[in-house]
Amino acid sequence: MFKNFRDYVNDPIEAMFIRLAEDQYPDKIDLGIGVFRDAFGNVPVMDVVRQAESRLIARGLPKSYLSPLGNHDYCRDIERLVLGGNHTVLQTSRIVSAQTPGAGSALRLGAALIHSLSPHSVVWVSEPTWPHQVEFFEVAGLEIRSYRYYDQAKGFLDIEGMLEDLWEMQRDDIILLHGCCHNPTGQDLDIAQWKLVADAVNRTGALPFVDVAYQGFGEGIEEDVAGARLMIESVPEMLLAVSSSKSFGIYRERAGMLSVMVGSEAGDIVSLGAKMRDMARQLYFMAPDHGAAIVHEILSDSELEALWRKELDGIRQHVCEKRKALRTTIEAANPGFDASFIERQHGMFSCLPITEEEQVFLEKQYHIYMLPDARVNVAAMLGNQSEILAGAFADVRAKRVSA
Ligand SMILES: Cc1ncc(COP(=O)(O)O)c(C=O)c1O
């Protein structure tokens, strides 16, 4: 049975981390990591998370089974956090949510649900996107196409190209959008651009699926979901995946949510919930509860919620400062080069304007490791690493001139 691995796909993300681990150079630089690191290089646990955890333990956190739809209270809290407490969709019973093992599983569950209802829907993803996002839909059996999104060489959002491609969408096609802090580019839509995309959705009859993985890392907790809120106000139906991994720093606890918001012509919403429950059971049986219980403890207590908002804002400010500093360092080492895109973009990631071959050169020559599309975690740089990166980038540019 286990002799034939011909179909094994060498995941480029995994492959990079293997090369990084094998590199014996003492000052190698890991810019591929996808988590927040503080000024000391640690992946901190928020104080508010520790406090919530202590309270749960003191009260004797139950360990019995929940439903495959997960922690109901967590879902109500996250719906409020993302959609806003007064959102009409929350008052009109047009929404069904499941707590999932992170947003990755929310995307996978959403993909399975879409495939079961509309197997010929095409899923449109941004070019580039987080590669795992594509896999969830591919493995569910759905066809993938990409829409133009980001011009990596020039560092800007190609909104015209994007809209041109989106006009090709057919009724019931899916458009995947990053709610904020686009992974890998850091380049987000502004509100006027969200409106244009909502217009394309309405005219084509496509269905938006918004992936919110970094709420609070861009411009602020409310600001970062303004696009998702506008979308659900503007279109009849929408899917939403939310991650608590980054916003609460509980990556390994696996807490996320899938919500389906249906239109007035939709069938019975209770049956839809039962269908989601059955599909979740088939995919992973049940989500773990510890992370969801922590988040509920925080968001159901005004004092803890205020503390969480403050801590997350501190993280956001740290990321913004790192962006500003990297821009300055790169511009100092590359006179005449405009690195303002790094300061303008949101969240932990940006893509350097270099080719795949140049990325390989940086790895071999400078021991600097990045993810595909030259994605760097701006927040992960320690000590003089940004100077080393800026110098290496100058070297790459000089080689271009002499080539
Ligand atoms: C855009 C995007 N969506 C979803 C996820 C998955 O997050 P989670 O840890 O909640 O599964 C990530 C994680 O990196 C992401 O970048």
The ligand as a Tripos MOL2 file, in Angstrom:
@<TRIPOS>MOLECULE
LIG
   16    16     1     0     0
SMALL
NO_CHARGES

@<TRIPOS>ATOM
      1 C1         -5.4220   34.4460    4.4550 C.3       1 LIG1
      2 C2         -5.4370   33.3550    5.4670 C.ar      1 LIG1
      3 N1         -6.5640   32.6550    5.6580 N.ar      1 LIG1
      4 C3         -6.6280   31.6660    6.5580 C.ar      1 LIG1
      5 C4         -5.5420   31.3050    7.3160 C.ar      1 LIG1
      6 C5         -5.6540   30.1530    8.2710 C.3       1 LIG1
      7 O1         -5.6130   30.5240    9.5960 O.3       1 LIG1
      8 P1         -5.9070   29.5110   10.7740 P.3       1 LIG1
      9 O2         -4.6770   29.4110   11.5950 O.co2     1 LIG1
     10 O3         -7.0500   30.1140   11.5400 O.co2     1 LIG1
     11 O4         -6.3030   28.2060   10.1720 O.co2     1 LIG1
     12 C6         -4.3300   32.0020    7.1480 C.ar      1 LIG1
     13 C7         -3.1380   31.6150    7.9070 C.2       1 LIG1
     14 O5         -2.0270   31.9520    7.6410 O.2       1 LIG1
     15 C8         -4.2840   33.0480    6.1960 C.ar      1 LIG1
     16 O6         -3.1670   33.7490    5.9870 O.3       1 LIG1
@<TRIPOS>BOND
     1     1     2 1
     2     2     3 ar
     3     2    15 ar
     4     3     4 ar
     5     4     5 ar
     6     5     6 1
     7     5    12 ar
     8     6     7 1
     9     7     8 1
    10     8     9 2
    11     8    10 1
    12     8    11 1
    13    12    13 1
    14    12    15 ar
    15    13    14 2
    16    15    16 1
@<TRIPOS>SUBSTRUCTURE
     1 LIG1         1 GROUP 0 **** ****
